């Protein structure tokens, strides 16, 4: 069974959300980050960087949330039929983890980056329920998780982006989201 390693209030909840969406059985291994379990030799064999999340799927080990999402999409979701579709998924996962994450969550960038990032997202979501159209994909997990953290962690006023707010509300009501990011333990 796939093992997901994570800590309380970590990006492991993003992976947990996607695993719940995919209905892939997994074991969540909660590391006590305060006690330094992520820095012990046993875990460093899985992720030498000592960060979470990481997965062990049989003999395969992988860390970095974006890489894990893309691996899971390729192995279990199989919604991308072509190299181009896989590249689009990769584009959105990298956007979420780099551009959106640093643009919103690094305070020095926020004033400049928030309108540049959220205005086009608002326009996309005004036309369709999900980032790539009518179907929920790994792109929605990656971007949606970052967006859902804004009201939880930053309490920013997003009223200028009503479609982004609607999207956050819609994804946060998904049962798999509720079992992961929306749960009391994350």
Secondary structure, 3 states (H helix, E strand, C coil): CEEEEECCCCCHHHHHHHHHHHCCCEEEEECCCCCCHHHCHHHHCCCCCCCCCEEEECCEEEECHHHHHHHHHHHHHCCCCCHHHHHHHHHHHHHHHHHHHHHHHCHHHHHHHHHHHHHHHHHHHHHCCECCECCCCHHHHHHHHHHHHHHHHHCCCCCCCHHHHHHHHHHHCCHHHHCCCCCCCC
